[in-house]
Structure formats: C-alpha cells, structure tokens
C-alpha cells in the first residue's frame, strides 16, 4: 500500500479517522466510569473487597459487599461505623 503523505486529501482522511477513533475512546471511557459509579451506588463492588468486607453474590448473580464477621470488632473499634 503506497500512501502519498503529501496529498492533502490523504492528510484530511487520516485526520478524520483519528478524530472518529478519539471520540470513540472518550465515549468508552465515559461509559466505563458511569458503569463503575452505578455499581458502587447500588452497593456492588467491582474489585477485591476492602478490609473488613468480603465479596459475595446477590441472588441475581451480581457482586456485592458483605461484612466479614471475623473482622467486625476491629472495624467498629477503629472507625466507629458498622
């Protein structure tokens, strides 16, 4: 494939393809952020559970956080929550 880089139409075509690809990248990033935020707001956690919690599954198969009963005392004592 021989592309003449000095041809203005080739330059414009490549620039347009880059703009479309960049826009798609931004759209994917936005969807990923919104999806992760929605999961957190509904009580689900996407990664390894933080200290004092364990990963569990809801009845519909989605991942949720559950309190690790063996560490409840430590969490209550250090944070005052739970």
PyMOL Python script that loads the backbone (N, CA, C, O; Angstrom):
from pymol import cmd

cmd.read_pdbstr("""\
ATOM      1  N   UNK A   1       0.851  -1.164   0.000  1.00  0.00           N
ATOM      2  CA  UNK A   1       0.000   0.000   0.000  1.00  0.00           C
ATOM      3  C   UNK A   1       0.900   1.231   0.000  1.00  0.00           C
ATOM      4  O   UNK A   1       1.702   1.424   0.914  1.00  0.00           O
ATOM      5  N   UNK A   2       0.763   2.050  -1.018  1.00  0.00           N
ATOM      6  CA  UNK A   2       1.596   3.239  -1.159  1.00  0.00           C
ATOM      7  C   UNK A   2       0.718   4.470  -0.933  1.00  0.00           C
ATOM      8  O   UNK A   2      -0.127   4.800  -1.765  1.00  0.00           O
ATOM      9  N   UNK A   3       0.928   5.152   0.210  1.00  0.00           N
ATOM     10  CA  UNK A   3       0.131   6.335   0.538  1.00  0.00           C
ATOM     11  C   UNK A   3       0.997   7.568   0.370  1.00  0.00           C
ATOM     12  O   UNK A   3       2.074   7.675   0.956  1.00  0.00           O
ATOM     13  N   UNK A   4       0.517   8.486  -0.432  1.00  0.00           N
ATOM     14  CA  UNK A   4       1.242   9.746  -0.645  1.00  0.00           C
ATOM     15  C   UNK A   4       0.906  10.690   0.501  1.00  0.00           C
ATOM     16  O   UNK A   4      -0.182  11.265   0.534  1.00  0.00           O
ATOM     17  N   UNK A   5       1.841  10.854   1.446  1.00  0.00           N
ATOM     18  CA  UNK A   5       1.584  11.677   2.629  1.00  0.00           C
ATOM     19  C   UNK A   5       1.557  13.167   2.319  1.00  0.00           C
ATOM     20  O   UNK A   5       1.118  13.966   3.147  1.00  0.00           O
ATOM     21  N   UNK A   6       2.018  13.545   1.143  1.00  0.00           N
ATOM     22  CA  UNK A   6       1.977  14.967   0.783  1.00  0.00           C
ATOM     23  C   UNK A   6       0.643  15.360   0.158  1.00  0.00           C
ATOM     24  O   UNK A   6       0.382  16.546  -0.044  1.00  0.00           O
ATOM     25  N   UNK A   7      -0.194  14.392  -0.147  1.00  0.00           N
ATOM     26  CA  UNK A   7      -1.507  14.660  -0.745  1.00  0.00           C
ATOM     27  C   UNK A   7      -2.457  15.184   0.333  1.00  0.00           C
ATOM     28  O   UNK A   7      -2.663  14.507   1.341  1.00  0.00           O
ATOM     29  N   UNK A   8      -3.041  16.372   0.147  1.00  0.00           N
ATOM     30  CA  UNK A   8      -3.939  16.938   1.173  1.00  0.00           C
ATOM     31  C   UNK A   8      -5.161  16.078   1.461  1.00  0.00           C
ATOM     32  O   UNK A   8      -5.637  16.058   2.595  1.00  0.00           O
ATOM     33  N   UNK A   9      -5.674  15.377   0.480  1.00  0.00           N
ATOM     34  CA  UNK A   9      -6.863  14.551   0.728  1.00  0.00           C
ATOM     35  C   UNK A   9      -6.515  13.365   1.629  1.00  0.00           C
ATOM     36  O   UNK A   9      -7.332  12.958   2.455  1.00  0.00           O
ATOM     37  N   UNK A  10      -5.318  12.811   1.479  1.00  0.00           N
ATOM     38  CA  UNK A  10      -4.887  11.718   2.350  1.00  0.00           C
ATOM     39  C   UNK A  10      -4.735  12.236   3.776  1.00  0.00           C
ATOM     40  O   UNK A  10      -5.129  11.570   4.734  1.00  0.00           O
ATOM     41  N   UNK A  11      -4.164  13.422   3.906  1.00  0.00           N
ATOM     42  CA  UNK A  11      -3.999  14.034   5.232  1.00  0.00           C
ATOM     43  C   UNK A  11      -5.355  14.239   5.898  1.00  0.00           C
ATOM     44  O   UNK A  11      -5.522  13.902   7.070  1.00  0.00           O
ATOM     45  N   UNK A  12      -6.317  14.782   5.170  1.00  0.00           N
ATOM     46  CA  UNK A  12      -7.646  15.021   5.729  1.00  0.00           C
ATOM     47  C   UNK A  12      -8.346  13.717   6.100  1.00  0.00           C
ATOM     48  O   UNK A  12      -9.002  13.639   7.139  1.00  0.00           O
ATOM     49  N   UNK A  13      -8.213  12.699   5.261  1.00  0.00           N
ATOM     50  CA  UNK A  13      -8.835  11.410   5.542  1.00  0.00           C
ATOM     51  C   UNK A  13      -8.258  10.798   6.816  1.00  0.00           C
ATOM     52  O   UNK A  13      -8.999  10.291   7.658  1.00  0.00           O
ATOM     53  N   UNK A  14      -6.931  10.848   6.953  1.00  0.00           N
ATOM     54  CA  UNK A  14      -6.301  10.302   8.150  1.00  0.00           C
ATOM     55  C   UNK A  14      -6.679  11.107   9.389  1.00  0.00           C
ATOM     56  O   UNK A  14      -6.903  10.533  10.454  1.00  0.00           O
ATOM     57  N   UNK A  15      -6.752  12.421   9.260  1.00  0.00           N
ATOM     58  CA  UNK A  15      -7.128  13.264  10.393  1.00  0.00           C
ATOM     59  C   UNK A  15      -8.566  12.979  10.819  1.00  0.00           C
ATOM     60  O   UNK A  15      -8.855  12.923  12.015  1.00  0.00           O
ATOM     61  N   UNK A  16      -9.460  12.799   9.866  1.00  0.00           N
ATOM     62  CA  UNK A  16     -10.852  12.498  10.171  1.00  0.00           C
ATOM     63  C   UNK A  16     -10.975  11.144  10.876  1.00  0.00           C
ATOM     64  O   UNK A  16     -11.731  11.015  11.838  1.00  0.00           O
ATOM     65  N   UNK A  17     -10.234  10.131  10.401  1.00  0.00           N
ATOM     66  CA  UNK A  17     -10.258   8.817  11.047  1.00  0.00           C
ATOM     67  C   UNK A  17      -9.733   8.911  12.478  1.00  0.00           C
ATOM     68  O   UNK A  17     -10.260   8.261  13.381  1.00  0.00           O
ATOM     69  N   UNK A  18      -8.696   9.718  12.681  1.00  0.00           N
ATOM     70  CA  UNK A  18      -8.159   9.907  14.031  1.00  0.00           C
ATOM     71  C   UNK A  18      -9.203  10.550  14.937  1.00  0.00           C
ATOM     72  O   UNK A  18      -9.365  10.129  16.082  1.00  0.00           O
ATOM     73  N   UNK A  19      -9.908  11.555  14.447  1.00  0.00           N
ATOM     74  CA  UNK A  19     -10.933  12.225  15.252  1.00  0.00           C
ATOM     75  C   UNK A  19     -12.054  11.259  15.636  1.00  0.00           C
ATOM     76  O   UNK A  19     -12.521  11.279  16.775  1.00  0.00           O
ATOM     77  N   UNK A  20     -12.482  10.427  14.714  1.00  0.00           N
ATOM     78  CA  UNK A  20     -13.534   9.450  14.997  1.00  0.00           C
ATOM     79  C   UNK A  20     -13.049   8.445  16.037  1.00  0.00           C
ATOM     80  O   UNK A  20     -13.782   8.119  16.971  1.00  0.00           O
ATOM     81  N   UNK A  21     -11.817   7.948  15.884  1.00  0.00           N
ATOM     82  CA  UNK A  21     -11.277   6.984  16.838  1.00  0.00           C
ATOM     83  C   UNK A  21     -11.128   7.616  18.222  1.00  0.00           C
ATOM     84  O   UNK A  21     -11.418   6.970  19.230  1.00  0.00           O
ATOM     85  N   UNK A  22     -10.687   8.849  18.279  1.00  0.00           N
ATOM     86  CA  UNK A  22     -10.531   9.540  19.560  1.00  0.00           C
ATOM     87  C   UNK A  22     -11.890   9.753  20.234  1.00  0.00           C
ATOM     88  O   UNK A  22     -12.005   9.608  21.450  1.00  0.00           O
ATOM     89  N   UNK A  23     -12.897  10.089  19.465  1.00  0.00           N
ATOM     90  CA  UNK A  23     -14.236  10.271  20.017  1.00  0.00           C
ATOM     91  C   UNK A  23     -14.772   8.960  20.587  1.00  0.00           C
ATOM     92  O   UNK A  23     -15.404   8.954  21.643  1.00  0.00           O
ATOM     93  N   UNK A  24     -14.524   7.868  19.901  1.00  0.00           N
ATOM     94  CA  UNK A  24     -14.956   6.556  20.390  1.00  0.00           C
ATOM     95  C   UNK A  24     -14.235   6.199  21.691  1.00  0.00           C
ATOM     96  O   UNK A  24     -14.843   5.636  22.601  1.00  0.00           O
ATOM     97  N   UNK A  25     -12.950   6.523  21.781  1.00  0.00           N
ATOM     98  CA  UNK A  25     -12.193   6.294  23.004  1.00  0.00           C
ATOM     99  C   UNK A  25     -12.796   7.073  24.176  1.00  0.00           C
ATOM    100  O   UNK A  25     -12.951   6.532  25.270  1.00  0.00           O
ATOM    101  N   UNK A  26     -13.131   8.326  23.947  1.00  0.00           N
ATOM    102  CA  UNK A  26     -13.736   9.143  25.002  1.00  0.00           C
ATOM    103  C   UNK A  26     -15.095   8.587  25.429  1.00  0.00           C
ATOM    104  O   UNK A  26     -15.433   8.611  26.612  1.00  0.00           O
ATOM    105  N   UNK A  27     -15.867   8.090  24.474  1.00  0.00           N
ATOM    106  CA  UNK A  27     -17.172   7.503  24.777  1.00  0.00           C
ATOM    107  C   UNK A  27     -17.009   6.240  25.630  1.00  0.00           C
ATOM    108  O   UNK A  27     -17.756   6.039  26.588  1.00  0.00           O
ATOM    109  N   UNK A  28     -16.046   5.401  25.288  1.00  0.00           N
ATOM    110  CA  UNK A  28     -15.803   4.174  26.052  1.00  0.00           C
ATOM    111  C   UNK A  28     -15.375   4.512  27.470  1.00  0.00           C
ATOM    112  O   UNK A  28     -15.851   3.893  28.422  1.00  0.00           O
ATOM    113  N   UNK A  29     -14.484   5.485  27.626  1.00  0.00           N
ATOM    114  CA  UNK A  29     -14.040   5.885  28.966  1.00  0.00           C
ATOM    115  C   UNK A  29     -15.204   6.401  29.811  1.00  0.00           C
ATOM    116  O   UNK A  29     -15.316   6.075  30.993  1.00  0.00           O
ATOM    117  N   UNK A  30     -16.061   7.202  29.199  1.00  0.00           N
ATOM    118  CA  UNK A  30     -17.205   7.755  29.925  1.00  0.00           C
ATOM    119  C   UNK A  30     -18.150   6.639  30.374  1.00  0.00           C
ATOM    120  O   UNK A  30     -18.625   6.645  31.509  1.00  0.00           O
ATOM    121  N   UNK A  31     -18.423   5.681  29.485  1.00  0.00           N
ATOM    122  CA  UNK A  31     -19.306   4.567  29.839  1.00  0.00           C
ATOM    123  C   UNK A  31     -18.723   3.726  30.966  1.00  0.00           C
ATOM    124  O   UNK A  31     -19.456   3.284  31.850  1.00  0.00           O
ATOM    125  N   UNK A  32     -17.415   3.500  30.943  1.00  0.00           N
ATOM    126  CA  UNK A  32     -16.767   2.710  31.985  1.00  0.00           C
ATOM    127  C   UNK A  32     -16.870   3.406  33.341  1.00  0.00           C
ATOM    128  O   UNK A  32     -17.129   2.756  34.354  1.00  0.00           O
ATOM    129  N   UNK A  33     -16.670   4.720  33.364  1.00  0.00           N
ATOM    130  CA  UNK A  33     -16.781   5.471  34.618  1.00  0.00           C
ATOM    131  C   UNK A  33     -18.206   5.440  35.150  1.00  0.00           C
ATOM    132  O   UNK A  33     -18.425   5.222  36.342  1.00  0.00           O
ATOM    133  N   UNK A  34     -19.165   5.657  34.272  1.00  0.00           N
ATOM    134  CA  UNK A  34     -20.567   5.673  34.685  1.00  0.00           C
ATOM    135  C   UNK A  34     -20.981   4.295  35.198  1.00  0.00           C
ATOM    136  O   UNK A  34     -21.696   4.191  36.194  1.00  0.00           O
ATOM    137  N   UNK A  35     -20.537   3.249  34.527  1.00  0.00           N
ATOM    138  CA  UNK A  35     -20.883   1.892  34.932  1.00  0.00           C
ATOM    139  C   UNK A  35     -20.313   1.562  36.312  1.00  0.00           C
ATOM    140  O   UNK A  35     -21.006   0.990  37.153  1.00  0.00           O
ATOM    141  N   UNK A  36     -19.055   1.921  36.540  1.00  0.00           N
ATOM    142  CA  UNK A  36     -18.437   1.662  37.845  1.00  0.00           C
ATOM    143  C   UNK A  36     -19.126   2.466  38.938  1.00  0.00           C
ATOM    144  O   UNK A  36     -19.352   1.951  40.033  1.00  0.00           O
ATOM    145  N   UNK A  37     -19.457   3.707  38.661  1.00  0.00           N
ATOM    146  CA  UNK A  37     -20.131   4.546  39.655  1.00  0.00           C
ATOM    147  C   UNK A  37     -21.508   3.994  39.977  1.00  0.00           C
ATOM    148  O   UNK A  37     -21.909   3.965  41.141  1.00  0.00           O
ATOM    149  N   UNK A  38     -22.234   3.556  38.960  1.00  0.00           N
ATOM    150  CA  UNK A  38     -23.567   2.993  39.168  1.00  0.00           C
ATOM    151  C   UNK A  38     -23.493   1.729  40.035  1.00  0.00           C
ATOM    152  O   UNK A  38     -24.336   1.519  40.907  1.00  0.00           O
ATOM    153  N   UNK A  39     -22.484   0.895  39.788  1.00  0.00           N
ATOM    154  CA  UNK A  39     -22.310  -0.318  40.588  1.00  0.00           C
ATOM    155  C   UNK A  39     -22.055   0.032  42.048  1.00  0.00           C
ATOM    156  O   UNK A  39     -22.629  -0.588  42.943  1.00  0.00           O
ATOM    157  N   UNK A  40     -21.201   1.021  42.297  1.00  0.00           N
ATOM    158  CA  UNK A  40     -20.903   1.417  43.674  1.00  0.00           C
ATOM    159  C   UNK A  40     -22.135   1.997  44.358  1.00  0.00           C
ATOM    160  O   UNK A  40     -22.385   1.713  45.530  1.00  0.00           O
ATOM    161  N   UNK A  41     -22.897   2.797  43.647  1.00  0.00           N
ATOM    162  CA  UNK A  41     -24.094   3.402  44.236  1.00  0.00           C
ATOM    163  C   UNK A  41     -25.155   2.366  44.573  1.00  0.00           C
ATOM    164  O   UNK A  41     -25.966   2.577  45.474  1.00  0.00           O
ATOM    165  N   UNK A  42     -25.153   1.249  43.855  1.00  0.00           N
ATOM    166  CA  UNK A  42     -26.143   0.212  44.137  1.00  0.00           C
ATOM    167  C   UNK A  42     -25.607  -0.847  45.102  1.00  0.00           C
ATOM    168  O   UNK A  42     -26.234  -1.889  45.291  1.00  0.00           O
ATOM    169  N   UNK A  43     -24.435  -0.577  45.719  1.00  0.00           N
ATOM    170  CA  UNK A  43     -23.907  -1.478  46.735  1.00  0.00           C
ATOM    171  C   UNK A  43     -23.049  -2.603  46.211  1.00  0.00           C
ATOM    172  O   UNK A  43     -22.681  -3.499  46.971  1.00  0.00           O
ATOM    173  N   UNK A  44     -22.721  -2.584  44.941  1.00  0.00           N
ATOM    174  CA  UNK A  44     -21.857  -3.612  44.379  1.00  0.00           C
ATOM    175  C   UNK A  44     -20.424  -3.097  44.345  1.00  0.00           C
ATOM    176  O   UNK A  44     -20.190  -1.888  44.358  1.00  0.00           O
ATOM    177  N   UNK A  45     -19.489  -3.997  44.303  1.00  0.00           N
ATOM    178  CA  UNK A  45     -18.083  -3.645  44.276  1.00  0.00           C
ATOM    179  C   UNK A  45     -17.428  -4.444  43.170  1.00  0.00           C
ATOM    180  O   UNK A  45     -17.635  -5.654  43.082  1.00  0.00           O
ATOM    181  N   UNK A  46     -16.640  -3.794  42.322  1.00  0.00           N
ATOM    182  CA  UNK A  46     -16.125  -4.445  41.126  1.00  0.00           C
ATOM    183  C   UNK A  46     -14.773  -5.124  41.316  1.00  0.00           C
ATOM    184  O   UNK A  46     -14.417  -6.004  40.532  1.00  0.00           O
ATOM    185  N   UNK A  47     -14.026  -4.744  42.323  1.00  0.00           N
ATOM    186  CA  UNK A  47     -12.689  -5.289  42.536  1.00  0.00           C
ATOM    187  C   UNK A  47     -12.644  -6.081  43.829  1.00  0.00           C
ATOM    188  O   UNK A  47     -13.682  -6.468  44.366  1.00  0.00           O
ATOM    189  N   UNK A  48     -11.442  -6.320  44.325  1.00  0.00           N
ATOM    190  CA  UNK A  48     -11.282  -7.016  45.591  1.00  0.00           C
ATOM    191  C   UNK A  48     -11.891  -6.172  46.704  1.00  0.00           C
ATOM    192  O   UNK A  48     -11.711  -4.955  46.737  1.00  0.00           O
ATOM    193  N   UNK A  49     -12.594  -6.808  47.593  1.00  0.00           N
ATOM    194  CA  UNK A  49     -13.293  -6.104  48.673  1.00  0.00           C
ATOM    195  C   UNK A  49     -12.282  -5.436  49.611  1.00  0.00           C
ATOM    196  O   UNK A  49     -11.204  -5.983  49.843  1.00  0.00           O
ATOM    197  N   UNK A  50     -12.619  -4.262  50.150  1.00  0.00           N
ATOM    198  CA  UNK A  50     -11.734  -3.614  51.116  1.00  0.00           C
ATOM    199  C   UNK A  50     -11.690  -4.392  52.437  1.00  0.00           C
ATOM    200  O   UNK A  50     -12.500  -5.288  52.673  1.00  0.00           O
ATOM    201  N   UNK A  51     -10.737  -4.033  53.281  1.00  0.00           N
ATOM    202  CA  UNK A  51     -10.558  -4.720  54.559  1.00  0.00           C
ATOM    203  C   UNK A  51     -11.847  -4.661  55.376  1.00  0.00           C
ATOM    204  O   UNK A  51     -12.461  -3.600  55.488  1.00  0.00           O
ATOM    205  N   UNK A  52     -12.250  -5.764  55.934  1.00  0.00           N
ATOM    206  CA  UNK A  52     -13.460  -5.835  56.750  1.00  0.00           C
ATOM    207  C   UNK A  52     -14.681  -6.299  55.983  1.00  0.00           C
ATOM    208  O   UNK A  52     -15.753  -6.486  56.559  1.00  0.00           O
ATOM    209  N   UNK A  53     -14.516  -6.484  54.687  1.00  0.00           N
ATOM    210  CA  UNK A  53     -15.616  -6.940  53.834  1.00  0.00           C
ATOM    211  C   UNK A  53     -15.143  -8.129  53.007  1.00  0.00           C
ATOM    212  O   UNK A  53     -13.943  -8.343  52.837  1.00  0.00           O
ATOM    213  N   UNK A  54     -16.086  -8.886  52.504  1.00  0.00           N
ATOM    214  CA  UNK A  54     -15.778  -9.964  51.577  1.00  0.00           C
ATOM    215  C   UNK A  54     -16.680  -9.821  50.359  1.00  0.00           C
ATOM    216  O   UNK A  54     -17.784  -9.284  50.444  1.00  0.00           O
ATOM    217  N   UNK A  55     -16.196 -10.306  49.238  1.00  0.00           N
ATOM    218  CA  UNK A  55     -17.007 -10.289  48.028  1.00  0.00           C
ATOM    219  C   UNK A  55     -18.050 -11.391  48.112  1.00  0.00           C
ATOM    220  O   UNK A  55     -17.737 -12.529  48.463  1.00  0.00           O
ATOM    221  N   UNK A  56     -19.279 -11.052  47.791  1.00  0.00           N
ATOM    222  CA  UNK A  56     -20.360 -12.022  47.787  1.00  0.00           C
ATOM    223  C   UNK A  56     -21.179 -11.861  46.522  1.00  0.00           C
ATOM    224  O   UNK A  56     -20.915 -10.972  45.712  1.00  0.00           O
ATOM    225  N   UNK A  57     -22.155 -12.704  46.357  1.00  0.00           N
ATOM    226  CA  UNK A  57     -23.038 -12.615  45.193  1.00  0.00           C
ATOM    227  C   UNK A  57     -24.471 -12.410  45.651  1.00  0.00           C
ATOM    228  O   UNK A  57     -24.947 -13.055  46.585  1.00  0.00           O
ATOM    229  N   UNK A  58     -25.140 -11.500  44.971  1.00  0.00           N
ATOM    230  CA  UNK A  58     -26.562 -11.255  45.189  1.00  0.00           C
ATOM    231  C   UNK A  58     -27.332 -12.373  44.511  1.00  0.00           C
ATOM    232  O   UNK A  58     -26.758 -13.120  43.719  1.00  0.00           O
ATOM    233  N   UNK A  59     -28.606 -12.503  44.800  1.00  0.00           N
ATOM    234  CA  UNK A  59     -29.413 -13.576  44.207  1.00  0.00           C
ATOM    235  C   UNK A  59     -29.495 -13.469  42.688  1.00  0.00           C
ATOM    236  O   UNK A  59     -29.716 -14.470  42.008  1.00  0.00           O
ATOM    237  N   UNK A  60     -29.318 -12.260  42.151  1.00  0.00           N
ATOM    238  CA  UNK A  60     -29.354 -12.093  40.697  1.00  0.00           C
ATOM    239  C   UNK A  60     -27.988 -12.301  40.047  1.00  0.00           C
ATOM    240  O   UNK A  60     -27.840 -12.095  38.842  1.00  0.00           O
ATOM    241  N   UNK A  61     -26.978 -12.710  40.841  1.00  0.00           N
ATOM    242  CA  UNK A  61     -25.660 -13.013  40.303  1.00  0.00           C
ATOM    243  C   UNK A  61     -24.673 -11.865  40.310  1.00  0.00           C
ATOM    244  O   UNK A  61     -23.509 -12.054  39.957  1.00  0.00           O
ATOM    245  N   UNK A  62     -25.109 -10.677  40.704  1.00  0.00           N
ATOM    246  CA  UNK A  62     -24.209  -9.531  40.729  1.00  0.00           C
ATOM    247  C   UNK A  62     -23.381  -9.538  42.010  1.00  0.00           C
ATOM    248  O   UNK A  62     -23.832  -9.990  43.063  1.00  0.00           O
ATOM    249  N   UNK A  63     -22.152  -9.022  41.891  1.00  0.00           N
ATOM    250  CA  UNK A  63     -21.248  -8.986  43.032  1.00  0.00           C
ATOM    251  C   UNK A  63     -21.675  -7.896  44.012  1.00  0.00           C
ATOM    252  O   UNK A  63     -22.018  -6.786  43.605  1.00  0.00           O
ATOM    253  N   UNK A  64     -21.652  -8.223  45.319  1.00  0.00           N
ATOM    254  CA  UNK A  64     -21.964  -7.251  46.366  1.00  0.00           C
ATOM    255  C   UNK A  64     -20.937  -7.403  47.486  1.00  0.00           C
ATOM    256  O   UNK A  64     -20.215  -8.397  47.553  1.00  0.00           O
ATOM    257  N   UNK A  65     -20.886  -6.402  48.359  1.00  0.00           N
ATOM    258  CA  UNK A  65     -20.027  -6.463  49.536  1.00  0.00           C
ATOM    259  C   UNK A  65     -20.802  -7.027  50.707  1.00  0.00           C
ATOM    260  O   UNK A  65     -21.965  -6.687  50.925  1.00  0.00           O
ATOM    261  N   UNK A  66     -20.141  -7.898  51.459  1.00  0.00           N
ATOM    262  CA  UNK A  66     -20.727  -8.430  52.682  1.00  0.00           C
ATOM    263  C   UNK A  66     -19.731  -8.205  53.807  1.00  0.00           C
ATOM    264  O   UNK A  66     -18.520  -8.269  53.595  1.00  0.00           O
ATOM    265  N   UNK A  67     -20.237  -7.944  54.995  1.00  0.00           N
ATOM    266  CA  UNK A  67     -19.381  -7.704  56.148  1.00  0.00           C
ATOM    267  C   UNK A  67     -18.706  -9.006  56.555  1.00  0.00           C
ATOM    268  O   UNK A  67     -19.353 -10.048  56.660  1.00  0.00           O
ATOM    269  N   UNK A  68     -17.395  -8.934  56.784  1.00  0.00           N
ATOM    270  CA  UNK A  68     -16.637 -10.086  57.263  1.00  0.00           C
ATOM    271  C   UNK A  68     -16.788 -10.128  58.781  1.00  0.00           C
ATOM    272  O   UNK A  68     -16.193  -9.327  59.503  1.00  0.00           O
ATOM    273  N   UNK A  69     -17.588 -11.070  59.246  1.00  0.00           N
ATOM    274  CA  UNK A  69     -17.914 -11.144  60.677  1.00  0.00           C
ATOM    275  C   UNK A  69     -16.688 -11.323  61.564  1.00  0.00           C
ATOM    276  O   UNK A  69     -16.706 -10.917  62.726  1.00  0.00           O
ATOM    277  N   UNK A  70     -15.628 -11.923  61.038  1.00  0.00           N
ATOM    278  CA  UNK A  70     -14.429 -12.132  61.853  1.00  0.00           C
ATOM    279  C   UNK A  70     -13.650 -10.839  62.086  1.00  0.00           C
ATOM    280  O   UNK A  70     -12.783 -10.792  62.959  1.00  0.00           O
ATOM    281  N   UNK A  71     -13.946  -9.796  61.322  1.00  0.00           N
ATOM    282  CA  UNK A  71     -13.226  -8.522  61.464  1.00  0.00           C
ATOM    283  C   UNK A  71     -14.121  -7.379  61.912  1.00  0.00           C
ATOM    284  O   UNK A  71     -13.681  -6.229  61.927  1.00  0.00           O
ATOM    285  N   UNK A  72     -15.364  -7.663  62.277  1.00  0.00           N
ATOM    286  CA  UNK A  72     -16.307  -6.621  62.682  1.00  0.00           C
ATOM    287  C   UNK A  72     -15.785  -5.851  63.891  1.00  0.00           C
ATOM    288  O   UNK A  72     -15.881  -4.624  63.928  1.00  0.00           O
ATOM    289  N   UNK A  73     -15.250  -6.535  64.851  1.00  0.00           N
ATOM    290  CA  UNK A  73     -14.776  -5.882  66.070  1.00  0.00           C
ATOM    291  C   UNK A  73     -13.670  -4.872  65.747  1.00  0.00           C
ATOM    292  O   UNK A  73     -13.667  -3.766  66.286  1.00  0.00           O
ATOM    293  N   UNK A  74     -12.758  -5.238  64.893  1.00  0.00           N
ATOM    294  CA  UNK A  74     -11.653  -4.346  64.534  1.00  0.00           C
ATOM    295  C   UNK A  74     -12.170  -3.113  63.814  1.00  0.00           C
ATOM    296  O   UNK A  74     -11.735  -1.998  64.105  1.00  0.00           O
ATOM    297  N   UNK A  75     -13.079  -3.296  62.892  1.00  0.00           N
ATOM    298  CA  UNK A  75     -13.629  -2.171  62.129  1.00  0.00           C
ATOM    299  C   UNK A  75     -14.410  -1.242  63.049  1.00  0.00           C
ATOM    300  O   UNK A  75     -14.251  -0.024  62.967  1.00  0.00           O
ATOM    301  N   UNK A  76     -15.247  -1.787  63.917  1.00  0.00           N
ATOM    302  CA  UNK A  76     -16.027  -0.962  64.844  1.00  0.00           C
ATOM    303  C   UNK A  76     -15.123  -0.173  65.776  1.00  0.00           C
ATOM    304  O   UNK A  76     -15.382   0.999  66.052  1.00  0.00           O
ATOM    305  N   UNK A  77     -14.081  -0.798  66.255  1.00  0.00           N
ATOM    306  CA  UNK A  77     -13.191  -0.151  67.210  1.00  0.00           C
ATOM    307  C   UNK A  77     -12.382   0.976  66.558  1.00  0.00           C
ATOM    308  O   UNK A  77     -12.188   2.025  67.172  1.00  0.00           O
ATOM    309  N   UNK A  78     -11.913   0.774  65.334  1.00  0.00           N
ATOM    310  CA  UNK A  78     -11.054   1.768  64.695  1.00  0.00           C
ATOM    311  C   UNK A  78     -11.831   2.875  64.005  1.00  0.00           C
ATOM    312  O   UNK A  78     -11.346   4.004  63.933  1.00  0.00           O
ATOM    313  N   UNK A  79     -13.018   2.590  63.498  1.00  0.00           N
ATOM    314  CA  UNK A  79     -13.749   3.602  62.728  1.00  0.00           C
ATOM    315  C   UNK A  79     -15.012   4.084  63.428  1.00  0.00           C
ATOM    316  O   UNK A  79     -15.457   5.208  63.195  1.00  0.00           O
ATOM    317  N   UNK A  80     -15.578   3.272  64.258  1.00  0.00           N
ATOM    318  CA  UNK A  80     -16.840   3.656  64.894  1.00  0.00           C
ATOM    319  C   UNK A  80     -18.039   3.440  63.996  1.00  0.00           C
ATOM    320  O   UNK A  80     -19.141   3.865  64.345  1.00  0.00           O
ATOM    321  N   UNK A  81     -17.868   2.792  62.845  1.00  0.00           N
ATOM    322  CA  UNK A  81     -19.012   2.528  61.947  1.00  0.00           C
ATOM    323  C   UNK A  81     -19.275   1.037  61.850  1.00  0.00           C
ATOM    324  O   UNK A  81     -18.473   0.221  62.304  1.00  0.00           O
ATOM    325  N   UNK A  82     -20.351   0.707  61.282  1.00  0.00           N
ATOM    326  CA  UNK A  82     -20.908  -0.642  61.070  1.00  0.00           C
ATOM    327  C   UNK A  82     -21.907  -0.979  62.138  1.00  0.00           C
ATOM    328  O   UNK A  82     -22.479  -2.069  62.127  1.00  0.00           O
TER     329      UNK A  82
END
""", "prot")
cmd.dss("prot")
cmd.show_as("cartoon", "prot")
cmd.util.cbc("prot")
cmd.orient("prot")
